Amino acid sequence: MNSHQVALLLFDLALILVLAQGLGYLATRIGQPPVVGEILAGVLLGPTLLDGAVSDALFPTDVRPLLSAMADVGVTLFMFGVGLEIERQALRGRGRMAAAVSVGSTAVPFVLGTGLGFFLLRDHPTEQKAAFIVFIGLAVSVTAFPVLARILSDRGLAKSTLGGIALATAALVDIVAWTALAGVQAAVGSGHGGMWRVALMIPFVLLLVLLVRPWLRRLMTRGDGRGPATPWLLAQVLIGALLCGAATEFMGMHYIFGAFLFGLIVPAECGDRLRGDLMQHTRNVTSVLLPVYFVVAGLKVDLRQFGWAETTELAAVLLVAVAGKFGGTYLAARTAGLPGRPATALAALMNTRGLTELVILGVGLQAGLLDGDLYSLLVVMALVTTAMTGPLLTRTYAKPVVVPETEERRETHRSVTPSA
């Protein structure tokens, strides 16, 4: 790198952080999660604004690979944080309810999404037709667990019965979605590295469960296991996340899967304080690197040629994404015995997609399943559905109602209500 590139890179980083922080703050002022403003900042810095003059001047081709590398590290640590944040205790006492709702919240939009995939194939042909159709189904089925958790926390619902059910359901949906996406990625990428690399996932997962997880338990429970995370421990954990990401990338899949799995196997026995420290330290790093990912993703969003054909496709995408997610979640929740208003609020929460959707779309774009135009439309869908969540939740669940308790819900309530 020459002096000019270094100066421009540092300036770009400062500009990205200013815009992400500024628009993220403005988003919170109008009742939106910060990620809405951060995604919007990435889109505004892309080629859509001023016919690409801004993006070409600020992000020339010799600087973009450096930003992409930083974004990859940020997403790797973000996915580790997602796996770490999915607490297995969230399913205790809510297993049947969460399982039933997660089936409806995943299966209905997935089925509708595969139909949408057939429709989109007409104008977005690809050699991987089956993988494309499955990918579109997954793209409209995902729920952003971190954004959902932030919304619940901001509204004081994280410890409520509804919040517990929402977190447990979103955790199951995320695990299913990432597993299915790993399968799609393996099918598409197997031609590049050979099926033998994909087959390495089986011993890799066994290694994580049988060897790495016990090692982490011993490492993190030294003493009473309740102390703060030391810099040495944090370094060991982040090294593990990065190595697991490198391993799955070598296997012909994507680095996000390895980082997610490593976060998922971190033992719950490490204690709330230690786990909270790890989450906080990871967020401190990703708060700097993730805005770079938003810009890198935004540089690929080009809405300059947006016309009637694209408007029709966007309307179809939004209809399937919202109706499938909302309808599937609501029907499943009602069938499982949840009253109407909490079921509607749960459906609104599960419709949020946020950064999780951008990560999935990035995988599809990198794998060649999406072209630039369809990628741009799906990013807009992620932005719109995430922005819808707050207003819908306010309208449907401004004042929590008492949920009639079955035996399972009484157990749920006890598990989420702090003791006196």
PAKE-66154 format. One record per residue (C-alpha): x, y, z; residue in three letters. Coordinates in pm, whole numbers, plus 50000, padded with zeros to 5 digits. Example, Ala and Ser with C-alpha at 12.3 -4.5 7.8 and 13.67 -1.06 7.14 Angstrom:
residues 2
512304955050780ALA/513674989450714SER/
This chain:
residues 420
500005000050000MET/501255034649915ASN/500755065850123SER/497695076949923HIS/495935043549976GLN/496655043950350VAL/495305079250383ALA/492185071150182LEU/491565038950376LEU/491745056950711LEU/489495084750581PHE/486995059050453ASP/486925041350788LEU/486285074150970ALA/483525083650724LEU/481875049350752ILE/481835050851132LEU/480455086451135VAL/477635077850896LEU/476845044651064ALA/476765060351409GLN/474805090651288GLY/472155072151091LEU/471985044851354GLY/471245071451617TYR/468605087751396LEU/467015053651348ALA/466675049151724THR/465085083651752ARG/462215072351529ILE/461775039051707GLY/463905017751475GLN/466824994851565PRO/470225010451479PRO/470854984051211VAL/468205000750991VAL/470235032850979GLY/473475013850935GLU/472144994150637ILE/470785026350489LEU/474215042550527ALA/475755014350323GLY/473145018150048VAL/473605056050034LEU/477365052349992LEU/476865027849706GLY/476455034349333PRO/472775043749364THR/473565078849494LEU/474585104749232LEU/475015078248963ASP/477945061949140GLY/480095093249158ALA/480285092349537VAL/481215055549564SER/483795057849285ASP/485485087949444ALA/485465075449803LEU/485985038349741PHE/488255033149440PRO/488994998049320THR/492424996549489ASP/490895003149835VAL/487814980949812ARG/489684947849861PRO/491114961450188LEU/487654971350308LEU/486304937350204SER/488964919650409ALA/488064940250716MET/484364933350654ALA/485034895850638ASP/486724896650977VAL/483824916651118GLY/481224892150989VAL/483244862751120THR/483214877151470LEU/479564887151433PHE/478594851351350MET/480624838951646PHE/478624863251859GLY/475334850551715VAL/476224814951809GLY/477404826352152LEU/474214846352212GLU/471914816952139ILE/471554803352489GLU/470394767652519ARG/468584776952843GLN/466194797852634ALA/464564765552517LEU/463954751752865ARG/460274752052950GLY/459394764952604ARG/460524735752391GLY/457144725352250ARG/455884760752197MET/459154772452034ALA/459384741151817ALA/455804744951693ALA/456174781951616VAL/459584777451453SER/458124751551216VAL/455414775451102GLY/457824804951095SER/460234785750872THR/458184761150666ALA/455474784650539VAL/457794812350410PRO/460184785950273PHE/457454769250068VAL/456194802749941LEU/459794813249878GLY/460494783249656THR/457464793349449GLY/458904828349432LEU/462184812849318GLY/460464796949019PHE/458954831048933PHE/462294849148961LEU/464124823648746LEU/462504838548436ARG/464484870948461ASP/467424858248668HIS/468574826048500PRO/471304805048657THR/472884771348597GLU/472204761548959GLN/468404762248931LYS/467624739149224ALA/470104756449454ALA/468704790449347PHE/465124780349431ILE/466124766349771VAL/468234797149841PHE/465334820949773ILE/463204800050009GLY/465854803750279LEU/466334840750213ALA/462714848650297VAL/462624824550594SER/465394839050808VAL/464944858951130THR/467624882051270ALA/468154868651623PHE/470474897251736PRO/468104924451611VAL/465104906951767LEU/466934904552100ALA/467804941652081ARG/464194951452010ILE/462934930852304LEU/465554945752534SER/464814981552428ASP/461084976352493ARG/461524958752824GLY/460134925852691LEU/463254904352713ALA/462174888653045LYS/458494885752955SER/456784853552850THR/456444866752495LEU/460104876552488GLY/461194842152605GLY/459094824752341ILE/460364848752071ALA/464024843452163LEU/463644805552180ALA/461824804651846THR/464324827651676ALA/467184806251808ALA/465684774851652LEU/464924792951325VAL/468494805951305ASP/470024771651368ILE/467824755851099VAL/468514784250853ALA/472294783550893TRP/472374745650869THR/470284746050551ALA/472394773950404LEU/475514753750477ALA/473974725350277GLY/473214748449982VAL/476714762949996GLN/478204728050005ALA/476154717249703ALA/477174747849502VAL/480814748249610GLY/481514711149591SER/482484714049228GLY/485334737549316HIS/487024718249594GLY/485544683649555GLY/483054665149769MET/485854651749984TRP/486284686050141ARG/482584689050218VAL/482704654350377ALA/485264668050624LEU/482394686350797MET/481404654150974ILE/484724648651157PRO/485004686251204PHE/481714688151395VAL/482634657351598LEU/485974673551682LEU/484204705051803LEU/481734685852019VAL/483994658752159LEU/487294677152201LEU/487014714852162VAL/483914719252379ARG/485384700152679PRO/488604720152637TRP/486604752552641LEU/484754740952951ARG/488014734653137ARG/489494767253009LEU/486514788753104MET/485594772953438THR/489004775953607ARG/488504787853962GLY/484814793954013ASP/484184801753645GLY/482404833953741ARG/485184859353702GLY/485584884153418PRO/487094874553084ALA/490834880753085THR/492634893352772PRO/494334859452745TRP/491034840552754LEU/489454864552505LEU/492394859252268ALA/492044821352292GLN/488334822652215VAL/488724846451920LEU/491554825151782ILE/489234795151797GLY/486474814051611ALA/488854825451337LEU/490384790651296LEU/486944774551270CYS/485984800251006GLY/489154792250813ALA/488394754850839ALA/484874757050691THR/486104780450418GLU/488694754250325PHE/485974727750316MET/484264745950030GLY/481584762550239MET/481724796850402HIS/483754810050692TYR/480604821950871ILE/479534786050942PHE/482694777451131GLY/482534809051342ALA/478844803151417PHE/479464766951522LEU/482304777351751PHE/480064802751923GLY/477334776651953LEU/479544751352136ILE/480774775752400VAL/479574758552720PRO/476834774952923ALA/478634764453242GLU/481144792653201CYS/478884816153400GLY/476784846153307ASP/479464871953383ARG/482134854953175LEU/479714848852889ARG/478534884952907GLY/482144897252896ASP/482854876552586LEU/479734890352417MET/480634925952510GLN/484254923352392HIS/483074907952064THR/480534936152018ARG/483274961852081ASN/485264948251788VAL/482304942951557THR/480974977951627SER/483974990451430VAL/484154963551161LEU/480454956851089LEU/479754991950951PRO/482464983950696VAL/480444953150597TYR/477354974850547PHE/479284996850306VAL/480844967550122VAL/477344952750086ALA/475964986749984GLY/478564990749711LEU/476894960949540LYS/473384975849565VAL/472564994349245ASP/469035008149215LEU/469755032348928ARG/467865010948675GLN/464895005348904PHE/461795004148681GLY/458384987648655TRP/459824952748617ALA/461944956948929GLU/458984972249114THR/456904941349033THR/459654918149152GLU/460154938049473LEU/456404937349541ALA/456384899549492ALA/459404895149719VAL/457884916749994LEU/454514899449967LEU/456044864750004VAL/458504875250275ALA/455964893450492VAL/452904871850433ALA/454874839350467GLY/456714849150783LYS/453824867350947PHE/451154842350848GLY/453204811350923GLY/454244824051267THR/450744835851360TYR/449014803651257LEU/451574782051436ALA/451394803151752ALA/447594802051757ARG/447634764551698THR/450064760751990ALA/447604779352215GLY/448964815052219LEU/446214841852231PRO/445614864751934GLY/447464896352035ARG/450664879452161PRO/450604857151850ALA/450394888351629THR/453254904751820ALA/455334873151786LEU/454664872451412ALA/455824908751384ALA/459034900951574LEU/459884870751360MET/459594892151045ASN/462754911951127THR/465784902550916ARG/468514928650966GLY/472174920550921LEU/471514883050925THR/469754886750590GLU/472654906850446LEU/475084879450547VAL/472954852950375ILE/472584874550063LEU/476344879550057GLY/476814841950057VAL/474354838849767GLY/476084866149568LEU/479534851149628GLN/478274816349529ALA/476854829949202GLY/473244822649294LEU/472234859349283LEU/472924885549021ASP/473424922049108GLY/469834932649038ASP/468214905549249LEU/470734910849528TYR/469784947749536SER/466064939649558LEU/466594914949841LEU/468654940450037VAL/465754964850005VAL/463444937150132MET/465704931950435ALA/465634969250508LEU/461844972550471VAL/460914941750676THR/463274951550958THR/461864987050961ALA/458314972850979MET/458944953851300THR/458954982951545GLY/455744999951425PRO/453904966551400LEU/454974956751750LEU/453894990451889THR/450514987451723ARG/449834951651828THR/451534949352167TYR/451784983952318ALA/450554969952651LYS/451384933552725PRO/448444911052802VAL/448364881753039VAL/448904849152852VAL/446754820452982PRO/449104794753129GLU/449254758253045THR/451614736453245GLU/454384743752996GLU/453744781153005ARG/453834781153386ARG/457294765953358GLU/458154792353096THR/456994820453324HIS/459034807453615ARG/462134805453397SER/461904841553274VAL/460614859253587THR/463394871053822PRO/463094857654173SER/462134882454441ALA/
